[in-house]
Amino acid sequence: MLKKGALEGRRYLNSSDSTAVRIYDRNIDDIPVTVELYGPYAKIVDYSAEGLSPEDEETVIDLVNRMVYVERARIIYQKRHKREGLEQHTRQSEDSLELTVKEGGLSFLVDLVSHIDTGLFLDQALTRDMVRTLSFGLRVLNLFSYTGSFSVYAAAGGAESVTSVDLSNTYCAVARRNLQANGFLDEDKYRVIREDCLSFIEGEIAGKKSYDLIIFDPPSFSNSHNMKKKFDVKKDYLEWMCMLSKIMSDHALLIFSCNLGNFALDKQTLKQAFKVRVLTDEVKAPGFTRSGSGTAQVWLLEKTAPMKEIRKKTNTHAKGGFRKDMKKIEDNDFDALINSLTSESRDEEKDRQERKPYSAKPSYGRGREEGRDGTRYGSSRREDSFSGRYRDRSDERYGHDRYSRDGGSSYRNGRNERPYREDRPVRYG
């Protein structure tokens, strides 16, 4: 599989003027690693839960060395630990190995050692090429711009202006280097802004700015302390798209990408303002054969109308939600809480009484012959819930003495006087 992947990968590299490609994508469950080529280097990332054993690790490195023809000294092996909860990926090494690779005839700086991510997401190669074809004469905004690869492609496509926004000083510096390395030196035309993306969008809305093409390729989750508020793509993307629609010109385009395996786009909500097209299969990069987590889903949205505000559903029964509400009232005025709950209980009881289908029900506290409203239980009338017709309980169909059987005592005389068979066994002593 390595030999086949390397052969197909190098064909792609030669035809696209590139030097970076994935050649193995966790195709075998027992060998859950990825192998990518970056120029003369090969990078192996181990996705197994506990990490491969030292023997298996050595075997994988040896196979890449012999089957892909990469020098052993130029093979980098890293373990990708699964994140727990809100945990973020951390730096892998204090060392760095920087080199420049080419993709689509453009140059990009990558670091193969310091982090799991190199600075160039290879699964978006064809999406970036699509951006180049769409950008001519457009005002382009690249949010969560990372190292600015989308921005470089937009500039190469002849964009009128390109604005890149990211919160990281490090990534903004790399984005500037990538733009300059490809000859895009005008910092007024190709702006790189270090700012929280949410704050930037709010400022652009206030300033009534607009863009013709927006690249929205956010992380699945981020809780950086420098952000205005934490970001969770599954919970927040609709709210963000509503804000983005306010800075989009008529029929502007939005490229949205997400690599969260269980993410599903709410097309029903978005169709009020966008024409949605799924691009995932069209822009699937060479070497990425595994679907699900780690492979980006991509959508192209064209603005057709203003988008209405998205109201988030609140669930007071969610974990901690009801307790937080109780705590807030309790601190302010505990008596108000008790009074409000008591009042609500009384109102609910009153509503239940008013909704009763008929009121001539027997009251066990007053005996069997008289209902709560003073009517005789034996002659009460009731609405049939199926046909809507009324029938009299003393109807001849039931006999004149409906509750008396075999000359026994009447059921209306009380619970303890109900007729029973003398020969019935005593079940309860």
C-alpha positions in Angstrom: 0.0 0.0 0.0 2.9 2.3 0.7 4.5 1.7 -2.7 1.1 2.3 -4.5 0.4 5.4 -2.4 3.9 6.8 -3.1 3.6 6.1 -6.8 0.2 7.9 -7.1 1.3 10.7 -4.8 4.4 11.4 -6.9 2.3 11.5 -10.1 0.1 14.1 -8.4 3.2 16.1 -7.3 4.6 16.2 -10.8 1.3 17.2 -12.4 0.5 20.0 -9.9 3.9 21.5 -9.3 3.8 20.4 -5.6 6.2 18.8 -3.2 3.7 17.8 -0.3 1.2 15.0 -0.4 -0.3 12.2 1.8 0.4 8.7 0.7 -1.1 6.5 3.5 -4.2 7.4 5.5 -4.8 4.8 8.3 -6.0 2.4 5.6 -5.3 -0.7 7.8 -7.0 -0.7 11.3 -4.0 -2.4 12.8 -1.6 0.2 11.5 -3.5 3.5 12.3 -0.8 6.0 11.1 -0.6 8.6 8.4 2.4 9.1 6.1 3.0 12.4 4.3 5.8 13.5 2.1 7.3 17.0 2.4 10.0 17.4 -0.2 12.8 15.0 0.8 11.1 14.3 4.2 8.4 11.8 5.3 6.3 12.5 8.4 4.6 9.6 10.2 1.8 10.4 12.7 0.6 7.6 15.0 -3.1 7.8 15.8 -3.4 4.6 18.0 -4.9 5.0 21.4 -1.9 3.9 23.4 0.7 4.3 20.7 2.3 1.5 18.7 4.8 -0.7 20.5 8.5 0.1 20.0 8.8 -2.9 17.7 5.8 -1.9 15.5 7.1 1.7 15.4 10.4 0.5 14.2 8.7 -1.7 11.6 6.6 1.2 10.2 9.7 3.4 9.9 11.6 0.7 8.2 8.8 0.2 5.7 8.6 3.9 4.8 12.4 3.9 4.4 12.4 0.9 2.0 9.1 1.2 0.2 9.0 5.0 -0.3 12.7 5.5 -0.7 13.1 8.1 2.0 16.4 8.3 3.9 16.0 7.0 7.5 17.4 10.2 8.9 14.7 12.2 7.2 11.7 10.3 8.6 9.9 12.0 11.5 7.7 9.9 13.8 5.1 11.5 16.1 2.3 10.3 18.3 -1.0 12.1 18.3 -2.6 11.8 21.7 -6.4 11.8 21.7 -7.7 15.0 23.4 -9.9 14.7 26.4 -12.7 17.1 27.0 -11.5 20.7 26.3 -7.9 19.7 26.1 -5.9 21.3 23.3 -3.0 19.9 21.3 0.3 20.9 22.8 3.7 21.5 21.4 5.5 18.3 20.5 9.1 19.5 20.7 11.1 22.6 21.6 13.1 21.9 18.4 11.9 22.8 15.0 12.5 21.7 11.4 11.5 24.4 9.0 11.5 24.0 5.2 9.7 25.4 2.3 7.4 23.2 0.2 5.5 23.9 -2.9 1.8 23.4 -3.6 0.1 24.4 -6.8 3.2 26.3 -7.8 3.1 28.4 -4.6 5.6 28.3 -1.7 4.7 27.6 1.9 6.7 27.4 5.1 6.2 24.2 7.2 7.6 22.9 10.5 7.7 19.1 10.7 8.8 18.8 14.3 7.4 21.4 16.7 3.7 20.5 16.4 1.6 17.7 15.0 0.2 20.1 12.4 2.9 21.3 10.0 1.3 24.6 9.0 -0.2 23.3 5.8 -3.3 21.1 5.9 -2.9 18.9 2.9 -6.5 17.8 2.9 -7.5 21.3 1.7 -5.2 21.4 -1.3 -8.0 21.3 -3.9 -10.2 23.7 -1.8 -7.4 26.2 -1.9 -7.0 25.8 -5.7 -10.8 26.4 -6.0 -10.3 29.7 -4.0 -7.7 30.7 -6.5 -10.2 30.3 -9.4 -12.9 32.2 -7.6 -11.0 35.2 -6.2 -10.4 37.4 -9.3 -11.5 41.0 -8.5 -13.1 40.0 -5.2 -12.6 41.4 -1.7 -11.6 38.2 0.3 -11.7 37.7 4.0 -9.9 34.7 5.5 -11.0 34.0 9.1 -9.0 31.8 11.4 -6.4 32.2 8.8 -3.7 30.1 10.5 -0.6 30.4 8.3 -2.4 32.2 5.5 -2.4 29.4 2.9 -5.9 30.3 1.7 -4.9 34.0 1.6 -1.9 33.2 -0.7 -4.1 31.3 -3.1 -6.6 34.2 -3.1 -3.9 36.7 -3.9 -2.5 34.4 -6.6 -6.0 34.3 -8.1 -6.1 38.1 -8.6 -8.2 39.2 -5.6 -8.8 42.9 -5.2 -7.9 42.7 -1.5 -7.2 39.9 1.0 -7.7 40.2 4.7 -6.4 37.5 7.0 -7.5 37.4 10.7 -6.1 35.1 13.4 -5.5 35.4 17.1 -2.0 33.9 17.1 1.0 36.2 16.8 3.1 33.2 15.6 0.7 32.2 12.8 0.2 35.8 11.7 4.0 36.1 11.3 4.1 32.9 9.2 1.2 34.2 7.1 3.1 37.4 6.3 6.2 35.3 5.4 4.1 33.1 3.1 2.6 36.1 1.3 6.0 37.8 0.9 7.6 34.5 -0.3 5.1 34.5 -3.2 5.6 38.1 -4.1 2.6 39.7 -2.4 4.3 42.5 -0.6 1.7 45.2 -0.4 0.6 45.0 3.3 -2.3 47.4 2.7 -3.8 45.2 0.0 -2.9 41.9 1.7 -3.6 42.7 5.4 -2.7 40.3 8.2 -4.6 41.2 11.4 -3.9 39.7 14.8 -7.3 39.9 16.5 -10.0 37.7 17.9 -12.2 36.8 14.9 -15.5 37.5 16.8 -14.3 41.0 17.8 -13.2 41.7 14.2 -16.5 40.7 12.7 -18.4 42.9 15.2 -16.2 45.8 14.2 -16.8 45.2 10.5 -20.6 45.0 11.1 -20.4 48.3 12.9 -18.3 49.9 10.2 -20.7 48.5 7.5 -17.9 46.8 5.6 -18.6 44.0 3.1 -16.7 41.2 1.4 -17.4 39.2 -1.8 -15.7 35.9 -0.6 -15.2 34.6 2.9 -13.2 31.6 3.9 -14.5 30.2 7.2 -12.3 27.3 8.2 -12.4 27.4 12.0 -11.0 24.9 14.6 -13.5 22.4 16.0 -13.0 23.9 19.4 -11.0 26.7 21.0 -11.0 28.1 24.5 -8.0 30.5 24.3 -8.1 33.0 27.2 -7.5 35.8 24.6 -10.8 35.1 22.9 -13.9 37.1 23.6 -15.7 33.8 24.3 -14.9 30.1 23.6 -15.7 28.7 20.3 -17.5 25.3 19.6 -18.2 24.8 15.9 -21.2 22.5 16.5 -22.9 24.9 18.8 -21.8 28.3 17.4 -21.6 28.0 13.6 -25.1 29.1 12.8 -24.7 32.2 15.0 -21.4 33.0 13.2 -23.0 32.5 9.8 -25.7 34.9 10.7 -23.1 37.5 11.6 -21.0 36.8 8.5 -24.1 37.3 6.3 -24.2 40.9 7.5 -20.8 41.6 6.0 -21.4 39.8 2.8 -22.3 41.6 -0.4 -25.2 40.5 -2.5 -24.6 37.0 -3.9 -21.3 36.8 -2.0 -19.7 33.4 -1.5 -18.9 31.7 1.8 -16.6 28.6 1.9 -17.2 26.7 5.1 -15.1 23.8 6.2 -15.1 21.5 9.2 -13.1 18.4 9.9 -15.2 17.2 12.9 -16.3 13.7 12.1 -19.8 13.9 13.6 -20.6 17.4 12.3 -23.8 17.9 10.3 -24.8 21.1 8.5 -28.3 22.4 9.2 -29.3 23.1 5.6 -33.0 23.7 6.6 -32.0 26.7 8.7 -29.4 28.1 6.2 -31.6 27.9 3.1 -33.5 31.0 4.2 -30.4 33.0 3.4 -28.0 30.8 1.4 -27.9 28.5 -1.6 -25.9 25.6 -0.2 -23.7 23.3 -2.3 -21.7 20.3 -0.9 -18.1 20.2 -2.2 -16.6 17.5 0.0 -16.3 14.9 -2.7 -15.3 17.4 -5.4 -12.3 18.8 -3.4 -11.1 15.6 -1.8 -7.3 15.7 -1.8 -5.1 12.9 -3.2 -4.2 10.4 -0.6 -7.1 11.1 1.7 -9.0 7.8 1.5 -10.4 7.7 5.0 -13.8 9.4 5.6 -14.8 10.9 8.9 -12.5 12.4 11.5 -9.5 14.1 10.0 -11.0 14.7 6.6 -12.6 18.1 6.0 -16.2 18.5 4.9 -16.6 21.5 2.7 -19.6 23.6 1.6 -20.0 26.5 -0.7 -22.8 29.0 0.3 -24.1 31.8 -1.9 -25.9 34.6 -0.1 -29.4 35.0 -1.5 -31.2 37.0 1.3 -30.5 38.5 4.7 -30.3 35.9 7.4 -32.5 36.1 10.5 -31.1 36.2 13.9 -30.5 32.7 15.4 -32.0 32.2 18.9 -30.2 29.5 20.8 -32.4 27.0 22.6 -32.0 27.1 26.3 -32.4 23.9 28.3 -32.7 24.5 32.1 -32.6 20.8 32.7 -29.1 20.5 31.2 -26.3 19.7 33.6 -25.9 22.6 36.0 -28.5 24.8 34.2 -31.4 24.5 36.7 -29.0 24.7 39.6 -27.5 27.9 38.3 -30.9 29.5 38.0 -31.8 28.4 41.5 -28.6 29.8 42.9 -29.1 33.2 41.3 -32.6 33.6 42.8 -31.6 32.1 46.1 -28.8 34.7 46.5 -31.1 37.6 45.7 -34.3 36.7 47.4 -35.1 33.2 48.6 -38.6 34.2 49.8 -39.4 35.4 46.3 -38.5 32.0 44.9 -40.7 30.1 47.4 -43.6 32.4 46.8 -43.3 32.2 43.0 -43.2 28.4 43.2 -46.2 28.2 45.5 -48.1 30.6 43.3 -47.3 28.6 40.2 -48.4 25.4 41.9 -51.8 26.9 42.8 -52.2 28.2 39.3 -51.4 24.8 37.8 -53.9 23.1 40.2 -56.6 25.6 39.2 -55.9 25.0 35.5 -56.2 21.2 36.0 -59.6 21.6 37.7 -60.9 23.8 34.8 -59.7 21.3 32.2 -61.6 18.4 33.7 -64.0 16.8 31.0 -66.9 16.5 33.5 -67.4 17.6 37.1 -69.9 15.0 38.2 -67.3 12.7 39.7 -67.9 10.9 43.0 -66.2 12.4 46.0 -65.0 9.6 48.2 -65.0 11.9 51.2 -68.7 12.6 50.9 -70.0 9.1 50.1 -70.9 7.5 46.9 -74.3 9.0 46.3 -73.4 12.7 45.9 -70.8 14.3 43.6 -68.7 17.3 44.3 -71.3 19.7 42.8 -74.2 18.1 44.6 -75.5 16.0 41.7 -76.6 12.4 42.2 -73.8 10.1 41.0 -76.3 7.6 39.7 -78.0 10.1 37.4 -74.9 12.0 36.2 -74.3 12.6 32.5 -71.0 12.2 30.8 -69.6 13.1 27.4 -68.4 10.2 25.4 -64.8 11.0 24.4 -65.0 9.1 21.1 -68.3 10.1 19.6 -69.1 13.3 21.4 -72.6 12.0 22.3 -74.1 12.1 25.7 -75.4 9.1 27.5 -77.3 8.7 30.8 -75.7 6.4 33.3 -79.2 5.2 34.3 -79.9 4.2 30.6 -82.2 1.2 30.2 -79.4 -0.6 28.5 -77.7 -1.0 31.8 -80.8 -1.8 33.9 -82.6 0.3 36.4 -80.5 -1.0 39.3 -77.2 -0.8 37.5 -75.0 -1.4 40.5 -77.0 -4.1 42.2 -76.3 -7.7 41.2 -78.1 -10.9 42.1 -80.1 -9.0 44.7 -77.0 -8.2 46.6 -76.2 -5.0 48.3 -75.9 -1.8 46.2 -72.4 -0.6 45.3 -73.6 2.8 46.4 -73.9 1.8 50.0 -70.2 2.0 50.5 -66.9 0.4 49.8 -67.2 -2.3 52.5 -70.7 -3.5 51.3 -69.8 -4.5 47.8 -71.3 -7.9 46.9 -68.9 -10.8 46.7 -69.1 -14.5 46.2 -69.2 -16.5 49.4 -67.0 -19.3 47.9 -64.3 -17.0 46.8 -61.0 -17.9 48.5 -59.6 -15.5 50.9 -56.4 -14.3 49.2 -55.1 -11.9 51.8 -55.9 -13.5 55.0 
